[in-house]
């Protein structure tokens, strides 16, 4: 199983980028997907998640209204559209996927440990 992230780069504040993550996962459509990021010298943090059952989406407060997570199950790909980028969005962005679970606890999607597969990361740098 592999997740291959791409689309990172250097962009000016206020600009946009779209990250992609190609997944070689059987039954991708029944996996929950997410994006996390890790700023240099800081811990990894949750960015956005898409729950396959019901299609609910969740976002970190810092990106709500600016970022959009989506998926194309025909292409086994997840996306993160990032608009109005800010210098504080600078980080390595990681895609992640989780197999269906027998039980879910509240806000489980926030925890990186709940995901089974991870991409290699793609660097996003936002200049001021």
N, C-alpha and C positions, 0 to 999 in steps of 0.2 A: 504494500500500500504506500502510495506517495502523494504528497501534496506539494505542488510546485507554484510558488508565489512569484508574481512579476508585476511590473508597472510602477515601481518606485522611481524616485529621481529627485532632482532639484527644482523647486518651484518658488516663485515669489509669494509673499504674503498676499492673501486674497485670491490666489489662483486655485486651480482644481487639478486633481489627479484621480485616475481610476485604477485601483489595484485588482488584479485577477489572481485566481488560485485554481489551477487545474488539478482535479482529484482522480486518482486511479483507484476508486473504491467501488466495490460491488454494492448495489442498492444504495447509491449515493442519495437518492431521493428520500430515504428514510433515516438519514443522518442529520443531526443538528449541526449547524455550522457557526463559526464565529471568527472574529478578528480580535487579536490582542496586539499590544504594542509595548515596546521597551525603550524608553529614552536612555541615552547614554548615561551610565552610572546610576541608573534607577531601576526599580523593580518592574517586572512586567505588569501591565494593567489591561483590564478589559476595555474593549472598544464597542463591539456590537455583536449581536447574536441573532440567528434566525432559527426558530424551532420548527421542525418539519411538520409536526402534528398541529394543525391549526394555523400554521404560518405566522405565528406571533414573532415580533421583532422587538429587540431590547437594545438600548443604547446607553453608553455612559453619559452622564450629565454634560460633560465637557464637549461632546460632539453632537449632541441632540440638535436637530435642525440644520446641521451642516453635512453630516455623513449619512449615507444610505447603504445598507447591506442588502444584497440580492443574490439570487441563485438561478442558474439555468440547468435544470436536471437533465435536459437532453444532451448537454455538453459536459456534464459533470464538473461544473465550474461555479465558483462563488466569486462575488465581486464586492468591492467597497468603493463607492463613489464618494469622493471627498471634495467638498466645495468650501470656499471661503477659508482656505487654510491659514493657519496662524503659526508663528515660529514655535510655539509650545506643542505643536503637533509633530515636531521633528522627532523621529524614532525609527527603530526597526519594527516593521509590521509583520505579524505572523498570522497565518490562517490556521484554523483548527477544525476538526470534525469529531463528533461523538456518535458512537453506536447507540441504537435505541436502548433505553434503560428499562428495567422492570419497575422502577419506582423513581419518582422525581421529588426533590425537596425544594423548598422555596429558594428562588434566586440561585439555583445550582449553576446556571449558565455563566455566572460571574467567576467561577473558580476554574483556573486552568487545569487543575488535577482531574476535572470531570471529562476532559477531552482525551480521545484515544489516539488521534493522529495530528501531526503538526507539520507545517511547511517549514522551509529553511529560512524564511524571513526576507523582507525586501526593505531597503532603506529609503525613507522619505525625509528629505531635508527642505525646510521652509525658511527662506531668507527674509529678513525684515526690510 
